[in-house]
């Protein structure tokens, strides 16, 4: 992973959020306002809501330019501010004729496929980080200790992967694994040392020594 990778992933996350906000603005605000403005009873309300939605699109475009300059080091000149003057009808007409605002609306519609791609990039990254931490959860938190398979996180809507077992440092040797063992076990100190030939049973349990301190040399046959 390069140094730019975290910055690019952060840009994808913020830009995808901005793109989703733009899609919500177009579908749930501008489109109903445009439909209401062509009706007889909702013309005034529709035009007012449409003008407010255009200004919101202009502000969202300014936010996207700041995100682009902050994370991608790409600078885009801002459009000239909207001229204000005249009465309420004149200001409403200026807002409805604002070309920069309409370009922002068009950009919000055109970038919908890019928003989906950026969202999947963020989802794949988050799932990859979570899957890399899965062995830690398996050993420390006891995930999968009940024997049920653990699903691997994937952002793909179909299929899936599952893990049933996970090799770890505490797993016992396999059947017939040769080891040299001589057990010296102290109930007070709890120290154990091994020397001598031994084979583990199928249960994977080591031999036990009787007494508080004893030395045993045992040859167990697996079976």
N, C-alpha and C positions, 0 to 999 in steps of 0.2 A: 504494500500500500504506500503510495507516494504522499508527500506532504499536502498536496492539493486535494487528495481524496476526501478528507473530512469536510473541507470547505465546500467542495462540490456536492457532497451528500446533503450538507446543511442548506445549500442553495436549492437543491431539488425539493427538499421538504418545505421550505418557505414559499418557493415559487409554485409548488403544487397547491398549497393552501390558498395562495392568491388566485390561482387559476380556478379553483373550486368556488371561491367567493365571486369571481367574475361570472361563472356559469349560473350560480344562484341569482345573481343580480339580473342577468339577462332573462332567465326563464321566469322568475317569480316576481320581477318588478317591471322591467322595461316592456316585456311582451304583453302582460295584462294592461299596462298603462297605454300602450299603443292601440290595443284593441278597444279600450274604453274611450279613447280620444276620437274614434271614428263613429261612435254612437251618438244619438241625439241627446240623451240625458247626461251622459258622462263625459262630454267634450271638455268642459272646463277642468273637472277633476282629473281626467286622463292627461291633459296637457301639462297640468301642474306636476303630477306624479312623474310624467315623462321627463320634464325638465330637471326634477330632483334626481331621477335615476341617471341622467347624463352627467350631472355634476359628481355623483358618486362614482361613476365609471372613470371620470377624469382624475379623481383622487386615488382610485385604485391603480390607475396607470402610473401616477407619480410614485406610489408605494413600490410598484414593480421595478421602476427605474432605480430607486434607492437600493432595493435588494440586489439588482444586477450589478450596480456599482460596488456594493459592499462585499459580495461573495465572489463574483466573477471578474471583478476589476474591469468592467466594461461600462463606459460612460456614454449616455445618450442625452442630448440637449433637450431640455424641457420646452414644450410649446409656449408661445406667448400667452400671458394671462388674458382672461376674458375681459373685454371692455365693458364697463358698467356706466350706464347713463340713461337719461330719459325716465319715463314713467314705468309703472309695473308691466304694462303690455310690451313696452320696448325691451325691458330686461328679459321678459319671458321669451320674446322673439329671438333675442341674442343667444339665450341659453339653448333654444331649440335649433339654432343654426350654427352651433359651435362645432366646427369640423374636428377639432382635437378630441372632443368628447365622443363623437361618432367613430373616429378612428380607434379610440379605446374600446368601444363596444365591439367593433369588428375584430380587434385583436383578441378580445375575450372569447369570441366565438371560434376564431381560427385556431387558437392554441389549445382547444379542448383535447385533441389527440396527444399533444405534448404534455398536458396535465396528467393524462392517464399514464404515460410512460414514466414521468417523474414520480408519480405515486407508487408505481411498481418498483422503481429503483429503491425508494425508501423502504417499501415493504420487504423486498429481498434482503436489504441490508439489516433491517431489524430482525428478521427471521434467522439470518446467518449468525448474528451475534448471540441470539437466544440458543441456537443449536450448538454453538461452540461452548456455551456454559452448561449444556446438558450433562456432560460427565461429572462436573462439580456437583450438580444437584443430585445425580445418581448416587454418588459416594457420600455426600454430606447430608443432604436433606432426605435421603431415602426414597427418591423417586423411583418407581418401578420395583420396590421391595415386595409388593404384594404378588408379583408374578405376572401381572397384566402388562401387555405391551405399551410402550410410551410412544405417542405420536410425535413425529418430527414436524416442526413448524415449517410450512411452506405456503407462500402466497398464491399458489396455483389452485384454482377452484375445483380441479378434478384430480383423482388419484391421491396418493399419500404414502408416506414411509412410516414404519414403526420399528422400534428396537425392543427386543425381548430380553437380551442379556447384554452385559457390558463388562469386559475384562477390567479388573482393578488390582491394586496391590494386595488386597486382602483375600483374593480368590485362592482356594486351596490348590495344590498340585493335582494334575490329572491322574487317572487310574494307572498304576504301574510306574509312576514317576520315581526314579531312584533318588534317594537322599541318604545322607550320612547323619546318623542321629545318636546322640547319647544325652538323655534328658537329666538335667540337674535342676530341680524345681524347689524353691523355697517359698513356703506360704507367707513368710514375713517380707522377704525381699522381692520375690516375684521374678527372679532372674532365671533364664533358661538358656542352656548351651547344648549343642547337638554334636555328636560324633558317632560313627559306627553305621553299618548298613541298615536300612529300614525301608519298608514300602508302606505307603499310606493305604488305609482301607478305603472302600468306596464312599464312606461317609465323609472322608476328608478330615477326620479328627485325629490329633496327635495322641500318642500313648500317654497314659497317666502314671505318675510315680507315687507310690504309697509312702506316707510319712511326711513329716514337715520338711525334711531335707533328705533326699535320696538320689542315687545315681542308678540309672537303669540303662541297660543295653539290650535292645529288643529287636528281633527280626520278625516282622509281621508280614504275612502273605496276604496280598490283596485277593479278595474273593468274596 
